Amino acid sequence: MLDPCHSNVCEYLQEKYEDRVQYEIDLKGKTVILHLEKNKDLLSPDYVEVRYSSTGEAVTTSPQIMENCYYQGHILNEEMSTASVSTCQGLRGFFEHQEQSYLIEPLGPREHEEQEHALYTYESQEQNPPETSCGVDMVEEEEPFVERTLRIGNNAMKQEDMNQKKYIEYYLVLDNKVFRKYNRSPEQIRQRVFDMVNFVNMLYKKLNVQVALVGMEIWTNGNKIKISPNANVTLENFSNWRGDILPKMKHHDIAQLITGIDLTGPTVGLAFMSTMCSPYRSVGIVQDHSYDLLRVAGTMAHEMGHNFGMYHDSYECKCPSSICVMDWALSFYIPKDFSSCSRDSFEKFLRRASPDCLKNVPLPDDIISTPICGNLIVEIGEECDCGSSEECTNACCDAATCKIKPNFKCAFGECCEKCQIKKAGTLCRPVKDECDLPEMCDGKSGSCPEDRFRVNGFPCKNGQGYCLMGKCPTLQDQCVSLWGKGAQAAEKSCFNVNNGGSTYGYCRKVDDTYIPCKAGSSMCGKLYCYGGSDFLPWKGKIMSFLTCKTFSSEDNNQEISMVANGTKCGNNSVCINGECKDIESAYKSTNCSLKCKGHAVCDHELQCQCEEGWLPPNCDNSIVVIHFSIVIGVLVAVSIVVLIVVIILWHQSAAKRKKLQSQSSPTSASKPRQWTPMRRQQNVQSTHSHEMGPMSPPMSTPPTESNKPPLSLGTHPQV
């Protein structure tokens, strides 16, 4: 309902579109201050928009998005309050004050510094809104086994990685019915989408996750897939379209379809569980079920939560606000936080799956914002940013200018050591497993190059599988992931059930029809295993016969019981969308190595990469040989120096000996005058007579004349 204090509700305290703004708002006679900070993570500069011409041709544009007028914040002096507001044409959005949610929107175009706004206490803008729910029928029940189901990879995330910020590249697709619903106006849709993504971004910041929109696609000329009221069918169709088509158009981590169709029953959203970063399954669908964009945005965040491994909240979960994101029923209340259960599930997913796509730190060019030195974000025009002068601990970075200090070359990165760039060829990221490739410093940057993988189709795990995007999917690992410790892949004869086309054996499902596998593709349908546990945290049925068992889910998690893409189904053959294909037709990679020179190999993007120990660009110079040559050169130089020192010392020693000999035992021919009686007499007289006593010869027998010792006693050093 409209709050009575709607006239002159807001007063600007700072200029529009600044990085930080504050507004005074009158709430029932009490003035509060809404503090907002610009959301710099909303878009990436390579953000694209895709529409379709009347002939169905895709038209991709990279619009220079207008000024950033999207903010997040809170009411001053209220720790638990939140706000998601745009200031593009007046204030429009949501904020919370003392556990009461408010909506604010302009009453008309802004013509003066002060503008009238309507302020709603948020109950609902709709009369008798229908009950809505998520189609995922899952509540976490027993912790130990659930942990096992999250074992997507073998590379568990380390604790230091857990604490790092995560990054999501988000792609949204809007179907033709949504396009027509909003007057066929891309501008109107864009503003609505940006407001929704701003809200999703605000929610996930509570988990230290940055959600950035990298693309928006509007199906202006008709839908590109069959969209059915059956949410499972639509999700499956969108998943296949996304996996086959979208990666070629735009790099992203997750895609969601917003549809205008009315999904069957109360379902308004659906997503696959624990599939974030999956090439096909990192998707969700959301019904545009309300003109209230925040309700739809809450559903978008909810379905993304399932991709992160989050289950629906149960009564045991602790929610810090009135309603949390993963509430089972997506009521008309606005979610404001994640429950204790959601946070636990999110952490388990990160530890078990270690999804690599979340670790991609955006480059400075990937951030749209006015650079601010001292905000710990390296932006365009900055070489480093270590915070304020008081908090900066980076010896290479000048905190006052955000520039690298004089005589230094770098300030951060795996290829930066003591403020200098490491030599080209220095290993900066070793191989994790046989499907990975090493990364080496290029000698130009302090950052380690992007992670690269073995070419798709490279044999792995002793011939049990073939690499796909850095992983080695095998039947054995999938059985352990589904059924737990002790599970094994069933015999090939079990998979023959997939040739029948029934609930317990098929390769593809279209609408409610089970399509049998094509000839030679039975290993690419339902997953058959034996052993392990018989408890699963999903609703469904287990079918067992002999040493074969499979699972049929009642919800949308069809993928958990299907053989994964990339799994080996024969010699030089892999499963792709329920069909056994030879590697060349699947990946187009068998001839890639022919174009790689020297000691180079082909990577997952069919680009040549140097093997460990070999230098780019031609991979024909060995780092080992170069290092060996350097060592040899150093050893030779050191040896020469040592030899020179030895010669000098030897000559000095020889000269010293010669000098002593000339003083102690000269030949009579060379210096006869030293041995005159007068000289000897003088030497004897130089000694006190009372100390002499009787004299005894120094030898038992008199020496011959030729080696007769001098008569001086104790006045010359012995040699």
C-alpha positions in Angstrom: 0.0 0.0 0.0 1.1 3.6 -0.5 2.7 5.2 2.5 1.1 8.6 3.3 4.4 10.4 3.4 5.1 10.3 -0.4 5.5 14.0 -1.2 9.1 15.3 -1.3 10.1 11.9 0.0 13.8 12.1 -1.0 16.4 14.8 -0.9 19.7 14.5 -2.7 22.7 14.9 -0.5 25.3 14.2 -3.3 25.5 14.4 -7.0 23.7 11.8 -9.2 25.8 8.8 -10.3 28.6 9.3 -7.9 30.3 6.3 -6.4 28.6 6.9 -3.1 25.3 8.7 -2.6 23.0 9.2 0.4 19.3 10.1 0.5 17.1 11.3 3.3 13.9 9.4 3.5 10.9 10.2 5.7 9.4 7.0 7.1 6.2 7.8 9.1 7.6 11.0 10.5 11.1 9.6 11.1 14.0 10.5 8.9 16.5 7.8 7.9 19.5 8.0 5.7 19.8 5.5 2.8 23.5 5.0 2.1 24.2 3.6 -1.4 27.4 2.5 -3.2 27.7 2.0 -6.9 27.6 -1.7 -8.0 30.7 -1.9 -10.2 30.4 -5.6 -10.6 27.1 -5.6 -12.5 28.4 -5.7 -16.1 31.6 -6.6 -17.9 32.8 -4.3 -20.7 32.6 -7.1 -23.2 28.9 -7.4 -22.3 26.9 -8.3 -25.4 23.3 -8.2 -26.5 21.9 -10.7 -29.0 18.7 -10.2 -31.0 17.4 -11.9 -34.1 16.4 -10.4 -37.4 13.2 -11.2 -39.2 15.1 -13.8 -41.2 16.3 -15.5 -38.0 19.9 -14.2 -38.2 21.6 -13.5 -34.9 22.6 -9.8 -34.5 25.2 -9.3 -31.8 26.0 -5.9 -30.5 28.3 -4.6 -27.8 26.4 -1.5 -26.6 28.3 1.1 -24.6 26.1 0.8 -21.6 25.0 4.1 -20.3 26.1 5.6 -17.0 26.2 3.1 -14.2 23.2 4.0 -12.1 22.8 0.8 -10.1 23.5 0.8 -6.4 23.5 -1.3 -3.3 23.6 -0.3 0.3 21.8 0.0 3.6 20.1 2.3 6.1 22.8 4.0 8.1 23.3 2.6 11.6 21.3 -0.5 10.8 23.6 -3.5 10.5 21.1 -5.9 9.1 19.4 -3.6 6.5 20.0 -4.1 2.8 19.2 -2.1 -0.3 19.1 -2.6 -4.1 18.3 0.6 -5.9 18.7 2.2 -9.4 18.9 5.9 -9.8 18.6 6.0 -13.6 15.4 8.0 -13.7 14.7 8.7 -10.1 14.9 6.1 -7.3 13.6 2.7 -8.1 14.2 -0.4 -6.0 14.1 -2.0 -2.6 15.4 -1.4 0.9 14.8 -2.8 4.3 14.3 -0.9 7.6 13.8 -2.6 10.9 12.8 -5.9 9.3 10.2 -4.1 7.1 10.7 -4.2 3.3 10.0 -1.1 1.3 9.7 -0.4 -2.4 10.4 3.0 -3.9 9.7 4.3 -7.4 9.3 7.7 -9.0 5.9 9.2 -9.5 6.9 11.0 -12.7 9.8 12.2 -14.8 12.6 14.0 -12.9 12.5 17.7 -13.7 14.0 19.1 -10.5 16.6 18.2 -7.9 13.8 17.1 -5.7 11.4 14.5 -7.1 8.3 12.9 -5.7 8.4 9.2 -5.2 5.9 6.6 -4.1 7.0 4.5 -1.1 5.4 1.1 -0.5 5.5 -1.1 2.5 6.2 -4.3 0.7 3.5 -6.9 1.1 2.8 -7.5 -2.5 1.8 -5.3 -5.5 -0.4 -8.1 -6.7 -3.8 -9.0 -5.3 -3.9 -12.6 -4.0 -0.7 -13.7 -5.6 -0.6 -17.4 -6.4 1.5 -19.8 -4.4 4.8 -20.4 -6.2 7.5 -23.0 -5.7 10.6 -24.4 -7.1 10.4 -27.6 -9.2 13.5 -29.1 -7.5 12.0 -31.5 -4.9 15.0 -31.9 -2.7 15.8 -31.3 1.0 19.1 -32.2 2.5 18.6 -35.2 4.8 21.7 -37.1 5.7 25.0 -35.3 5.6 27.6 -38.0 5.1 26.1 -39.4 1.8 25.3 -36.0 0.4 29.0 -35.2 0.7 29.7 -38.1 -1.5 27.3 -37.0 -4.2 29.3 -33.8 -4.6 32.5 -35.5 -5.7 32.6 -34.0 -9.2 36.3 -33.7 -9.3 39.4 -34.9 -7.5 40.9 -31.5 -6.9 39.5 -30.5 -3.5 39.5 -26.8 -3.0 42.1 -25.7 -0.4 41.2 -23.5 2.6 43.0 -20.5 1.2 41.0 -20.8 -2.0 37.8 -21.1 0.0 38.3 -17.7 1.4 39.0 -16.0 -1.9 36.4 -14.1 -3.8 34.5 -16.1 -6.4 33.4 -14.8 -9.8 30.3 -15.8 -11.9 30.0 -14.8 -15.6 26.2 -14.8 -16.0 24.3 -15.0 -19.3 20.5 -14.4 -19.5 18.2 -15.5 -22.3 14.7 -14.1 -22.6 12.2 -16.0 -24.7 9.8 -14.6 -27.3 6.8 -14.4 -25.0 8.8 -12.2 -22.6 9.8 -10.0 -25.5 6.1 -9.5 -26.5 5.1 -9.1 -22.8 7.2 -6.0 -22.5 5.9 -4.3 -25.6 8.7 -5.7 -27.8 11.0 -3.1 -26.3 14.6 -4.2 -25.7 15.2 -1.0 -23.7 12.4 -1.8 -21.3 13.6 -5.4 -21.0 17.2 -4.2 -20.4 16.3 -2.0 -17.5 14.2 -4.7 -15.9 17.0 -7.3 -16.3 19.6 -4.9 -15.0 17.5 -4.2 -11.9 17.0 -8.0 -11.3 20.7 -8.8 -11.8 21.6 -6.0 -9.4 19.5 -7.7 -6.8 21.0 -11.1 -7.5 24.4 -9.6 -7.2 23.6 -8.1 -3.9 22.4 -11.4 -2.5 25.5 -13.4 -3.6 27.9 -10.8 -2.2 26.9 -12.2 1.2 28.7 -15.4 0.0 31.7 -13.4 -1.3 30.6 -14.2 -4.9 30.6 -11.6 -7.6 27.8 -12.1 -10.2 28.5 -10.1 -13.4 26.2 -10.1 -16.4 28.2 -10.9 -19.6 25.4 -11.1 -22.0 21.6 -10.9 -22.6 19.9 -12.6 -25.5 16.3 -11.9 -26.5 14.6 -14.3 -28.8 12.9 -11.5 -30.9 12.1 -13.7 -33.9 10.7 -16.8 -32.1 12.1 -19.3 -29.6 15.2 -21.3 -30.5 14.0 -24.3 -28.5 10.7 -26.0 -27.8 9.4 -24.4 -24.6 6.9 -26.6 -22.8 4.8 -26.0 -19.7 6.6 -29.1 -18.4 9.6 -27.6 -16.6 11.7 -30.7 -16.9 11.3 -30.7 -20.7 12.1 -27.0 -21.0 15.1 -27.3 -18.8 16.5 -30.3 -20.7 16.0 -28.5 -24.1 17.6 -25.3 -22.9 20.5 -27.3 -21.4 21.2 -29.0 -24.8 20.9 -25.7 -26.7 23.2 -23.9 -24.2 25.9 -26.7 -24.4 25.8 -26.9 -28.2 25.4 -23.3 -29.3 26.1 -20.7 -26.6 29.8 -21.4 -25.8 30.6 -20.5 -29.5 28.9 -17.2 -29.1 30.0 -16.0 -25.6 32.1 -17.3 -22.8 30.1 -17.7 -19.6 29.8 -19.8 -16.5 26.1 -20.1 -16.1 23.0 -19.4 -18.2 19.4 -18.9 -17.3 16.3 -18.8 -19.4 13.5 -16.4 -18.4 10.3 -17.6 -20.0 6.9 -16.0 -20.3 5.2 -19.4 -20.5 3.1 -20.5 -17.5 4.9 -23.6 -16.1 2.7 -26.5 -14.9 1.4 -26.2 -11.4 3.0 -23.9 -8.8 6.5 -24.4 -10.3 8.2 -21.1 -11.3 11.8 -22.3 -11.6 14.0 -25.3 -12.1 17.7 -26.0 -12.2 20.2 -28.9 -12.0 21.8 -29.7 -8.7 25.5 -29.1 -8.1 26.4 -28.3 -11.7 28.0 -24.9 -11.6 30.7 -24.7 -14.3 29.4 -27.8 -16.1 29.5 -27.4 -19.9 25.9 -28.4 -20.3 24.2 -28.5 -16.9 25.2 -25.2 -15.4 21.7 -23.8 -16.3 18.3 -23.0 -14.9 14.9 -21.8 -16.1 12.8 -19.1 -14.4 9.2 -18.2 -15.2 8.6 -14.4 -15.4 5.8 -15.0 -12.9 5.4 -11.5 -11.6 5.5 -7.9 -12.8 7.3 -7.4 -9.4 10.9 -7.8 -10.7 12.3 -8.5 -7.2 10.1 -11.6 -6.9 11.5 -12.9 -10.2 15.0 -11.9 -9.2 14.6 -13.9 -6.0 13.7 -17.0 -8.1 16.8 -16.4 -10.3 19.0 -16.4 -7.2 17.2 -19.5 -5.9 17.7 -21.6 -9.0 21.4 -20.4 -9.1 21.6 -21.7 -5.6 20.7 -25.2 -6.8 23.6 -25.0 -9.3 25.8 -24.3 -6.3 24.6 -27.4 -4.5 22.1 -25.7 -2.2 19.1 -27.7 -1.1 15.8 -26.3 0.0 15.7 -25.0 3.5 14.1 -27.2 6.2 12.8 -26.2 9.6 16.2 -26.9 11.1 17.9 -24.2 9.0 18.6 -20.9 10.6 17.7 -17.9 8.5 19.0 -14.5 9.6 16.1 -12.7 8.0 12.4 -13.3 7.7 12.9 -15.4 4.5 16.0 -16.8 2.9 16.9 -17.5 -0.7 16.5 -21.3 -0.6 13.0 -21.3 1.0 11.0 -24.1 -0.6 8.0 -22.0 -1.5 9.0 -18.9 -3.4 6.4 -16.7 -1.7 5.9 -13.0 -2.5 8.3 -12.0 0.3 11.7 -10.8 -0.9 14.6 -13.1 0.2 17.4 -11.1 1.9 20.0 -13.7 2.9 21.2 -17.3 2.8 20.4 -19.7 5.6 22.9 -21.7 7.6 22.0 -24.8 5.6 22.6 -23.0 2.3 26.0 -21.7 3.5 27.0 -25.2 4.5 25.9 -26.7 1.2 27.7 -24.0 -0.7 30.9 -24.7 1.2 30.6 -28.4 0.7 30.2 -27.9 -3.0 33.3 -25.8 -3.3 35.3 -28.2 -1.3 34.2 -31.3 -3.2 33.8 -30.0 -6.7 36.4 -27.2 -6.7 34.7 -25.6 -9.8 37.5 -23.9 -11.8 35.3 -21.3 -13.5 34.7 -19.5 -10.2 38.4 -18.8 -9.8 38.8 -16.6 -12.9 39.7 -13.2 -11.5 38.4 -10.5 -13.9 41.0 -8.5 -15.7 41.0 -4.7 -15.4 39.3 -4.5 -18.8 36.5 -6.7 -17.4 35.4 -4.0 -14.9 33.1 -1.1 -15.9 33.7 1.6 -13.3 35.6 4.8 -12.7 39.0 3.8 -11.3 39.4 4.6 -7.6 42.9 4.2 -6.3 42.9 2.5 -2.9 39.9 0.3 -3.2 41.9 -2.9 -3.6 40.6 -3.4 -7.2 43.1 -3.1 -10.1 41.1 -1.0 -12.6 41.9 0.5 -16.0 44.8 2.9 -15.7 46.1 1.3 -12.5 49.1 -1.1 -12.4 48.3 -2.2 -8.8 46.1 -1.4 -5.9 47.1 -2.3 -2.4 44.5 -0.2 -0.6 45.2 2.9 1.4 48.7 3.9 2.5 47.9 2.6 6.0 46.8 -0.8 4.9 49.1 -1.4 2.0 51.6 -4.3 2.6 52.8 -4.7 -1.0 56.4 -3.5 -1.2 56.2 -3.2 -5.0 53.1 -0.9 -5.2 52.9 2.8 -4.5 49.6 3.1 -2.6 49.3 6.8 -3.4 49.4 6.4 -7.2 48.5 2.8 -7.7 51.6 2.5 -9.9 54.5 0.1 -9.6 57.4 1.7 -7.8 60.4 2.9 -9.8 62.9 0.1 -10.9 60.3 -2.5 -10.2 58.5 -4.5 -13.0 55.5 -6.1 -11.2 53.5 -6.0 -8.0 51.6 -9.3 -7.9 51.1 -12.7 -9.6 52.7 -16.1 -9.7 55.3 -14.8 -12.2 56.3 -11.9 -9.9 59.1 -12.4 -7.4 60.7 -9.6 -5.4 59.0 -7.1 -7.7 60.7 -8.5 -10.8 59.1 -10.6 -13.5 60.4 -14.2 -13.6 62.2 -15.4 -16.7 60.2 -16.8 -19.6 59.7 -20.5 -19.2 59.6 -20.5 -15.4 56.9 -22.9 -14.3 54.1 -21.0 -12.6 51.3 -23.6 -12.5 52.2 -27.2 -12.5 50.0 -29.9 -14.0 47.3 -31.1 -11.6 46.7 -34.4 -13.4 47.1 -36.1 -16.8 44.4 -33.9 -18.4 46.1 -30.7 -17.4 48.9 -28.8 -19.0 51.6 -26.7 -17.2 51.6 -23.0 -17.5 54.9 -21.1 -17.7 55.7 -17.4 -17.3 56.0 -15.5 -20.5 58.7 -13.1 -19.3 56.4 -10.1 -19.9 53.8 -10.3 -17.2 53.7 -11.0 -13.5 50.6 -13.1 -13.9 50.5 -16.7 -14.8 48.8 -17.4 -18.1 45.2 -18.8 -18.2 44.8 -22.4 -17.2 45.0 -24.7 -20.2 44.1 -28.4 -20.5 45.0 -31.3 -22.6 43.2 -31.5 -26.0 39.7 -33.0 -25.6 40.0 -36.7 -26.4 43.5 -37.3 -24.9 43.6 -40.7 -23.3 43.6 -40.7 -19.5 43.4 -43.0 -16.4 45.2 -45.9 -18.1 42.9 -45.9 -21.1 39.7 -45.9 -19.1 38.7 -42.5 -20.4 39.4 -39.5 -22.5 40.0 -35.9 -21.3 37.2 -33.4 -21.6 37.8 -29.8 -20.4 40.5 -30.9 -18.0 38.5 -33.7 -16.5 38.6 -37.5 -17.2 35.0 -38.7 -16.9 34.7 -42.5 -16.4 31.9 -44.8 -15.6 33.7 -45.9 -12.5 33.9 -42.4 -11.0 30.3 -41.6 -11.9 29.1 -44.7 -10.1 31.1 -43.8 -7.0 29.8 -40.2 -7.1 26.2 -41.5 -7.3 26.2 -44.6 -5.0 29.2 -43.9 -2.8 32.3 -45.9 -1.7 32.4 -49.5 -3.0 30.3 -48.8 -6.1 31.6 -50.0 -9.5 30.5 -49.7 -13.1 28.2 -52.6 -14.2 29.0 -55.0 -16.9 28.3 -53.9 -20.5 25.4 -56.4 -20.7 23.5 -54.3 -18.1 23.5 -51.3 -20.4 21.5 -53.2 -23.1 18.4 -52.1 -21.2 19.0 -48.7 -22.8 18.0 -50.1 -26.1 14.5 -50.6 -24.9 13.4 -47.1 -24.4 11.7 -47.3 -21.0 11.9 -45.5 -17.6 14.9 -47.6 -16.7 16.7 -47.6 -20.0 16.9 -44.9 -22.7 19.4 -42.4 -24.2 17.2 -39.4 -24.6 13.9 -38.1 -23.2 11.7 -35.7 -25.2 8.6 -34.5 -23.4 7.4 -37.7 -21.7 8.8 -40.1 -24.4 11.8 -42.3 -23.6 13.9 -42.7 -26.8 16.0 -45.8 -27.0 19.7 -45.6 -27.8 20.9 -45.8 -31.3 22.8 -48.8 -32.4 26.2 -48.9 -30.7 25.2 -46.2 -28.2 23.8 -48.3 -25.3 26.8 -47.2 -23.1 25.6 -43.6 -23.3 22.2 -43.9 -21.7 21.1 -44.7 -18.2 24.1 -45.3 -15.8 24.3 -48.8 -14.5 26.4 -49.7 -11.5 26.6 -52.2 -8.7 27.6 -52.1 -5.1 27.8 -49.0 -2.9 24.9 -47.6 -0.8 21.2 -47.9 -1.6 20.4 -44.6 0.0 20.0 -41.6 -2.2 18.9 -38.1 -1.2 16.5 -37.8 -4.1 12.9 -39.0 -4.6 12.8 -41.8 -7.1 13.1 -45.5 -7.6 16.0 -47.9 -7.7 15.8 -50.8 -10.1 18.1 -53.8 -9.5 18.6 -57.1 -11.3 21.5 -59.5 -11.1 24.6 -57.2 -10.7 22.9 -54.2 -12.3 21.2 -51.3 -10.7 20.1 -47.8 -11.8 18.1 -44.9 -10.4 15.1 -43.2 -11.8 14.5 -39.7 -10.4 11.1 -38.2 -9.9 12.4 -34.7 -10.2 14.5 -32.8 -12.7 17.7 -34.5 -11.8 17.7 -36.7 -14.8 21.5 -36.1 -15.3 22.5 -37.8 -12.0 21.4 -41.2 -13.4 22.7 -40.7 -17.0 26.1 -41.4 -18.4 28.0 -38.1 -18.5 29.1 -36.4 -21.7 32.7 -37.3 -22.6 32.6 -40.8 -21.1 34.4 -43.4 -23.1 32.0 -45.7 -25.0 34.5 -47.5 -27.2 37.9 -47.2 -28.7 38.3 -43.6 -29.8 34.6 -43.0 -29.0 32.8 -40.9 -26.4 29.3 -40.2 -25.3 27.8 -36.9 -26.5 24.1 -36.2 -25.6 23.2 -39.8 -25.4 25.0 -40.9 -28.6 28.4 -42.7 -29.0 30.5 -40.7 -31.4 34.0 -41.0 -32.6 36.4 -38.5 -31.0 37.0 -36.6 -34.3 33.3 -35.9 -34.9 32.9 -35.0 -31.3 35.9 -32.7 -30.7 37.4 -32.1 -34.2 40.8 -32.5 -32.5 42.6 -35.5 -34.0 44.6 -33.4 -36.5 45.3 -30.5 -34.2 48.8 -31.7 -33.2 49.9 -31.5 -36.9 50.0 -27.7 -36.8 52.0 -27.6 -33.6 55.8 -27.1 -34.1 58.7 -28.4 -32.0 57.8 -29.6 -28.5 54.2 -28.3 -28.6 51.0 -30.0 -27.9 47.4 -29.1 -28.7 45.1 -27.8 -25.9 41.4 -28.0 -25.2 40.8 -24.9 -27.4 42.8 -26.4 -30.3 45.7 -24.0 -29.7 49.4 -25.0 -29.5 51.0 -24.9 -26.1 54.6 -25.7 -25.2 55.3 -28.8 -23.2 57.0 -28.3 -19.8 60.6 -27.4 -20.3 60.3 -25.8 -23.7 60.1 -22.1 -24.5 57.6 -20.3 -26.8 57.0 -19.3 -29.5 58.3 -22.3 -31.4 58.8 -24.6 -28.4 62.2 -25.7 -29.8 64.5 -24.2 -27.2 64.9 -26.3 -24.1 64.8 -24.5 -20.8 67.0 -27.4 -19.4 69.6 -26.9 -22.1 69.6 -23.1 -21.6 69.9 -23.6 -17.8 72.6 -26.2 -18.3 74.6 -23.9 -20.6 74.3 -21.1 -18.0 75.5 -23.4 -15.3 78.4 -24.6 -17.5 79.3 -21.0 -18.3 79.2 -20.0 -14.7 81.4 -23.0 -13.7 83.9 -22.2 -16.4 84.1 -18.6 -15.3 84.5 -19.7 -11.6 87.2 -22.2 -12.6 89.2 -19.6 -14.4 89.0 -17.2 -11.5 90.0 -20.0 -9.1 92.9 -21.0 -11.3 94.1 -17.4 -11.5 94.0 -17.0 -7.8 95.9 -20.3 -7.3 98.6 -19.1 -9.7 98.9 -15.8 -8.0 99.2 -17.4 -4.6 101.7 -19.9 -5.9 103.9 -17.1 -7.3 103.6 -15.2 -4.1 104.6 -18.2 -2.1 107.5 -19.0 -4.4 108.8 -15.4 -4.2 108.5 -15.6 -0.4 110.5 -18.8 -0.3 113.1 -17.4 -2.6 113.5 -14.4 -0.4 113.9 -16.5 2.8 116.4 -18.8 1.1 118.4 -15.8 0.0 118.6 -14.8 3.7 119.3 -18.2 5.2 121.3 -20.4 2.8 122.8 -18.5 -0.2 125.5 -20.1 -2.3 129.1 -19.0 -1.9 129.3 -18.0 -5.5 126.4 -15.6 -5.4 127.0 -13.7 -2.2 130.4 -14.5 -0.8 130.6 -11.4 1.4 127.9 -12.7 3.8 130.2 -15.4 5.1 133.2 -13.4 6.0 134.7 -14.0 9.4 133.8 -10.4 10.3 130.1 -11.0 9.7 130.1 -14.1 11.8 132.0 -12.4 14.6 129.5 -9.6 14.6 126.6 -12.0 14.8 128.2 -13.8 17.7 128.9 -10.6 19.6 125.3 -9.6 19.3 124.4 -12.3 21.8 124.9 -11.9 25.5 127.9 -13.9 26.6 126.4 -15.1 29.9 123.5 -16.8 28.0 125.7 -18.8 25.7 127.3 -21.4 27.9 129.3 -24.2 26.3 128.4 -24.6 22.6 127.3 -27.9 21.1 126.9 -28.5 17.4 123.3 -28.8 16.2 123.9 -32.1 14.5 125.3 -35.4 15.8 127.9 -35.3 13.0 129.5 -32.3 11.5 127.9 -31.3 8.2 129.9 -31.1 5.0 131.2 -27.8 3.9 128.7 -27.4 1.1 125.7 -27.3 3.5 127.4 -25.7 6.5 124.8 -23.8 8.5 125.2 -20.2 9.4 126.7 -19.4 12.8 124.0 -17.0 13.8 122.0 -18.5 16.7 118.3 -17.6 16.8 118.4 -14.3 15.0 116.9 -15.5 11.8 113.6 -17.3 11.3 113.6 -21.0 10.6 112.3 -22.1 7.1 
